[in-house]
Amino acid sequence: MSGKKVHAHSHSSHAAGGRLCMPEAARKVVARRLAIANGHLESILHALEKHDAYCVDVLRQIKAVEGALKKAGQITLEGHLRAHVATAAERGDTETIVDELMDALRYR
């Protein structure tokens, strides 16, 4: 995560009704990463509208998008592990949290 650790605190990872939420710090970092990915994606689409788009330039931009998305996923996973998986036993929902995470990871 670009040298920064995103630490979650239990008080900031719950919304009204006790629903688990993405930790604030991770949410902000992921939103920034996704905005960067979106900018690269828009740049690719703009380049492809031109008849002189160069394949290697397009590939570089695609790799930038993939990298930004991968990093956003890593940050999201780390935030989830720290805020929710590590504290699941205290809440008594370990099986639910693990099942939910395994289900999400199947789509990678």
Buried (B, 14 or more C-beta within 10 A) or exposed (E): BEEEEBEBEBEBBBEEEEEBBBBBBBBEBBEEBBEBBEBBBEBBEEBEEEEEEEEEEBEEBEEBBEBBBEBBBEBBBBBBEBBBBEBBEEBEBEEEBEEBBEEEEEEE
